[in-house]
Amino acid sequence: PAVNSHRSLLLLATAPDEEGRLRQARDGLKRHGRILARSGVVHGPSVVEGDATRYANQALLLASELPRSEFADWLKSLERHLGRRPEQPTCVIDIDLVGECDANGAMTWQNDAKLDAPLFQELVAKVLRR
């Protein structure tokens, strides 16, 4: 399939003092696709109730040849490569596949649970604007 056959919407998050991991994640993502658009980095509190951790967040639109299930699995391996460990109390890098869209930016699939937070909706909207 062509490199542009799947357009994935991703949300990335890391601790503000680890913002270099966002760059490392973007560099890693380029191994399986091409970044079509990205939002700025936004610092804010966790969207999880009761979690006082602050995060640096960013949304990306990535064109990839991998179908969703393979891509989602590969994202988890990229997180592990970048230092994410399930036993750690704080998440050093989070890369979530939150949606797919067509070439015109219309959503064809989305993970509603990941898009509940207004911050995440705003970041995704920024990468879908033309």
C-alpha positions in Angstrom: 0.0 0.0 0.0 1.0 3.6 -0.5 2.6 5.5 2.3 -0.4 7.8 2.5 -3.0 5.0 2.8 -3.6 5.6 6.5 -3.8 9.0 8.2 -3.5 8.7 11.9 -4.2 11.2 14.6 -1.8 10.9 17.6 -1.6 12.5 21.0 1.8 12.6 22.6 2.5 13.5 26.2 5.5 13.6 28.5 6.6 15.5 31.6 7.5 19.1 30.9 11.1 18.6 32.0 11.3 15.7 29.5 10.1 17.6 26.5 13.0 16.2 24.4 11.1 12.9 24.4 8.5 14.5 22.2 11.2 15.1 19.6 12.5 11.6 20.0 8.9 10.3 19.5 8.5 12.4 16.4 11.8 11.1 15.1 10.8 7.5 15.8 7.4 7.9 14.2 9.1 8.9 10.9 10.4 5.3 10.6 6.8 4.3 9.8 5.3 7.4 8.3 5.4 11.0 7.4 4.3 13.8 9.7 1.7 15.8 7.8 0.9 18.3 10.6 1.6 18.9 14.2 0.2 21.2 16.9 2.4 23.3 19.2 3.4 21.8 22.5 0.9 22.7 25.3 1.7 22.4 29.0 -1.1 21.5 31.3 -2.4 19.3 34.1 -3.2 15.7 33.7 -6.7 15.0 32.4 -7.0 12.1 34.9 -9.0 13.1 37.9 -6.9 13.2 41.1 -3.5 13.2 39.1 -1.6 16.3 40.0 1.1 15.6 37.3 1.7 18.2 34.6 2.4 17.2 31.1 3.7 18.6 27.8 1.1 17.6 25.1 1.2 17.6 21.3 -1.0 16.3 18.5 0.3 14.9 15.2 -1.3 13.9 11.9 0.8 11.1 10.4 0.5 9.3 7.1 1.6 5.6 7.3 1.4 2.4 5.4 0.5 0.4 8.5 -3.1 -0.5 9.2 -4.5 0.6 12.6 -3.9 -2.6 14.6 -0.3 -3.0 13.4 0.4 0.7 13.9 -1.1 0.7 17.5 1.1 -2.3 18.4 4.1 -0.6 16.9 3.4 2.6 18.9 3.5 0.6 22.1 6.9 -0.8 21.2 8.1 2.8 20.4 7.0 3.9 23.8 9.0 1.1 25.4 12.0 2.0 23.3 11.7 5.6 24.6 11.7 4.5 28.2 8.1 3.9 29.1 7.7 1.2 31.8 4.4 0.0 33.2 5.7 -0.2 36.7 6.8 3.5 36.8 4.4 5.8 38.7 4.7 8.5 36.1 4.5 8.1 32.4 7.7 9.3 30.7 6.1 9.1 27.2 2.6 8.5 26.0 1.8 8.0 22.4 -2.0 7.4 21.8 -3.7 6.6 18.5 -6.8 8.7 18.9 -8.3 8.7 15.4 -8.0 8.2 11.6 -9.1 10.6 8.9 -9.4 10.7 5.2 -7.3 12.9 2.9 -9.8 15.8 3.5 -9.4 15.6 7.2 -12.8 14.0 7.9 -12.7 11.6 10.8 -13.2 8.0 9.7 -12.5 6.4 13.2 -11.9 7.9 16.6 -11.3 6.7 20.1 -13.9 8.7 22.0 -12.4 7.8 25.4 -9.1 9.4 24.4 -10.8 12.5 23.0 -13.0 13.3 26.1 -10.7 16.1 27.3 -11.2 19.6 25.8 -7.4 20.0 25.6 -7.1 16.9 23.4 -10.0 18.0 21.2 -8.3 21.4 20.7 -5.0 19.9 19.8 -6.5 17.5 17.3 -8.5 20.3 15.8 -5.3 22.2 15.2 -3.7 19.5 13.2 -6.9 18.9 11.1 -7.1 22.6 10.1 -5.9 23.4 6.6 
